[in-house]
Amino acid sequence: MRRGTLPVHVLAGTPWTALAAAGPSRAMAPYRDGVAMLAAHPVRHDLRPAVGLFVDDGRAVVTCWPSRWRGGARWVLWTPGEGPGPVPGFPLARPTDLARAAGFSRDQGAPGAIHDVLADPGGTAEEVLIDLAVLLGLPGAELVRGVSAADLPGAELVTPKDESVRRFDKVVSDEQRLDAEVEEGL
């Protein structure tokens, strides 16, 4: 759990556990944004299915990790005044993907309700995420409302190990150096 790059508050629950960034990432730039790092962090297979709800620059970002072994994350970006769309370069999470990840079957009507929430371009990112959290039975609606995870009962602060942050920074530095060498050679 301490293998990441940012501190998180963990709110253990049944059947869902909520994670909330507890500050910026400790990694070097440009990997300092705690919310972006948490949204992009892979979810281990044994912790799937998983759904992530994030506010980024006034937009709602929803991630969905299916329980399948080879299933990677799917994403939806909801923008006020526009509604849903894909995150460029990533597979789109469909309402059926979100419903399935939250434990609903097709015949329970959740995909249609999810579609209705996402299709409405009115409101704010926070309102869309709260509606999704309630609809899907996910914890964390109070976190989207702005309540600090530290103020919630049972919240545990987990901080990354220094070694984990150093290892991440080294990989990033090595990749940047290699990219620079390739650019010079072109």
C-alpha positions as CSV (number, residue, x, y, z in Angstrom):
1,M,0.0,0.0,0.0
2,R,2.9,2.4,0.6
3,R,4.3,1.8,-2.8
4,G,2.7,4.9,-4.4
5,T,4.0,8.4,-4.7
6,L,1.3,10.3,-2.7
7,P,-0.2,10.2,0.7
8,V,-3.8,9.0,0.7
9,H,-6.6,8.7,3.2
10,V,-8.0,5.1,3.2
11,L,-11.6,4.6,4.3
12,A,-12.1,0.9,4.5
13,G,-15.6,-0.4,4.0
14,T,-17.7,-3.3,2.9
15,P,-17.8,-3.9,0.0
16,W,-16.0,-0.8,-1.1
17,T,-13.0,1.0,0.1
18,A,-12.5,4.7,-0.7
19,L,-9.1,6.4,-1.3
20,A,-8.7,10.2,-1.3
21,A,-5.5,12.1,-2.1
22,A,-4.2,13.6,1.1
23,G,-1.9,16.1,-0.7
24,P,0.3,16.4,-3.6
25,S,2.4,13.5,-5.0
26,R,5.9,13.4,-3.7
27,A,7.2,12.6,-7.1
28,M,9.1,15.1,-9.2
29,A,7.4,17.4,-11.7
30,P,5.2,16.9,-13.7
31,Y,3.9,14.2,-11.5
32,R,2.9,16.3,-8.5
33,D,-0.9,16.5,-9.0
34,G,-2.2,14.1,-6.3
35,V,-5.6,13.7,-7.9
36,A,-4.2,13.0,-11.3
37,M,-1.7,10.5,-9.9
38,L,-4.4,8.7,-8.0
39,A,-6.8,8.6,-11.0
40,A,-4.0,7.2,-13.3
41,H,-2.7,4.7,-10.8
42,P,-3.3,1.1,-11.8
43,V,-5.6,-1.0,-9.6
44,R,-4.2,-4.4,-8.6
45,H,-6.3,-7.3,-9.9
46,D,-7.2,-8.5,-6.4
47,L,-8.7,-5.1,-5.7
48,R,-10.9,-5.0,-8.8
49,P,-13.5,-4.2,-9.9
50,A,-13.0,-0.5,-9.0
51,V,-14.6,2.8,-9.9
52,G,-12.8,6.1,-9.4
53,L,-14.6,9.5,-9.1
54,F,-12.4,12.6,-9.5
55,V,-12.9,16.3,-10.0
56,D,-10.2,17.8,-12.2
57,D,-10.2,21.5,-13.3
58,G,-14.0,21.7,-13.0
59,R,-14.6,18.4,-15.0
60,A,-15.7,15.0,-13.7
61,V,-13.3,12.2,-14.4
62,V,-14.6,8.6,-13.9
63,T,-12.4,5.6,-14.1
64,C,-13.5,2.0,-14.3
65,W,-11.4,-1.1,-13.7
66,P,-13.2,-4.3,-14.6
67,S,-12.6,-7.5,-12.7
68,R,-11.2,-9.2,-15.7
69,W,-7.5,-10.2,-15.5
70,R,-6.5,-8.3,-18.7
71,G,-9.0,-5.5,-18.4
72,G,-7.4,-2.1,-18.2
73,A,-8.9,1.1,-17.1
74,R,-11.7,2.8,-19.0
75,W,-12.4,6.5,-18.7
76,V,-15.1,9.1,-19.0
77,L,-14.5,12.8,-19.0
78,W,-17.6,14.9,-18.2
79,T,-17.4,18.6,-19.0
80,P,-20.0,21.2,-17.8
81,G,-22.0,22.4,-20.8
82,E,-20.8,19.5,-23.0
83,G,-21.5,16.3,-21.1
84,P,-19.5,13.1,-21.5
85,G,-16.7,12.3,-23.8
86,P,-13.5,10.2,-23.9
87,V,-10.2,10.9,-22.3
88,P,-7.9,11.3,-25.3
89,G,-5.8,8.2,-25.7
90,F,-7.8,6.0,-23.3
91,P,-10.7,3.6,-23.8
92,L,-14.1,5.0,-23.1
93,A,-16.0,3.7,-20.1
94,R,-19.6,2.9,-21.1
95,P,-22.5,3.0,-18.7
96,T,-22.6,-0.8,-18.9
97,D,-18.9,-0.9,-17.8
98,L,-19.6,1.3,-14.8
99,A,-22.8,-0.7,-13.9
100,R,-20.9,-4.0,-14.1
101,A,-18.0,-2.7,-12.0
102,A,-20.4,-1.6,-9.3
103,G,-22.1,-5.0,-9.2
104,F,-25.2,-4.3,-11.2
105,S,-26.5,-6.7,-13.9
106,R,-27.8,-5.5,-17.2
107,D,-31.5,-6.1,-16.2
108,Q,-31.3,-3.9,-13.1
109,G,-31.6,-0.7,-15.2
110,A,-28.4,0.9,-13.9
111,P,-26.8,1.4,-17.4
112,G,-29.8,3.5,-18.4
113,A,-29.7,5.6,-15.2
114,I,-25.9,6.1,-15.6
115,H,-26.4,7.2,-19.2
116,D,-29.0,9.7,-18.0
117,V,-26.7,11.2,-15.4
118,L,-23.8,11.5,-17.7
119,A,-25.8,12.7,-20.8
120,D,-27.1,15.8,-19.0
121,P,-24.5,18.6,-19.7
122,G,-26.1,20.8,-16.9
123,G,-24.8,21.2,-13.4
124,T,-21.3,20.8,-12.0
125,A,-18.7,18.0,-11.9
126,E,-19.3,17.6,-8.2
127,E,-23.1,17.1,-8.8
128,V,-22.5,14.5,-11.5
129,L,-20.1,12.6,-9.3
130,I,-22.3,12.7,-6.3
131,D,-25.3,11.4,-8.4
132,L,-23.1,8.6,-9.7
133,A,-21.8,7.7,-6.3
134,V,-25.3,7.5,-4.9
135,L,-26.7,5.7,-8.0
136,L,-23.9,3.1,-7.9
137,G,-23.9,2.7,-4.1
138,L,-20.3,3.8,-3.8
139,P,-18.8,5.5,-0.8
140,G,-17.2,8.9,-1.1
141,A,-20.1,11.2,-2.0
142,E,-19.2,13.3,1.0
143,L,-15.6,13.5,-0.3
144,V,-16.9,14.9,-3.6
145,R,-18.9,17.4,-1.5
146,G,-15.7,18.8,-0.1
147,V,-15.6,17.0,3.2
148,S,-12.0,16.2,4.1
149,A,-11.3,12.5,4.3
150,A,-9.3,13.1,7.5
151,D,-12.5,14.2,9.2
152,L,-14.4,11.0,8.4
153,P,-14.6,8.2,10.9
154,G,-12.1,5.4,10.3
155,A,-9.9,7.3,7.9
156,E,-6.4,6.1,7.9
157,L,-3.5,8.2,6.4
158,V,-1.1,6.1,4.4
159,T,2.1,7.7,3.2
160,P,4.4,6.4,0.5
161,K,7.8,5.0,1.4
162,D,10.7,7.2,0.4
163,E,12.2,4.2,-1.5
164,S,9.0,4.0,-3.6
165,V,9.1,7.7,-4.5
166,R,12.8,7.5,-5.4
167,R,12.2,4.5,-7.6
168,F,9.4,6.3,-9.5
169,D,11.5,9.4,-9.9
170,K,14.4,7.3,-11.2
171,V,12.2,5.6,-13.8
172,V,10.9,9.0,-14.9
173,S,14.4,10.5,-15.1
174,D,15.7,7.5,-17.1
175,E,12.8,7.8,-19.5
176,Q,13.3,11.6,-19.9
177,R,17.0,11.0,-20.5
178,L,16.3,8.3,-23.1
179,D,13.8,10.5,-24.9
180,A,16.3,13.4,-25.0
181,E,18.9,11.0,-26.5
182,V,16.5,9.8,-29.1
183,E,15.6,13.3,-30.0
184,E,19.2,14.3,-30.4
185,G,19.8,11.3,-32.6
186,L,17.0,12.3,-35.0
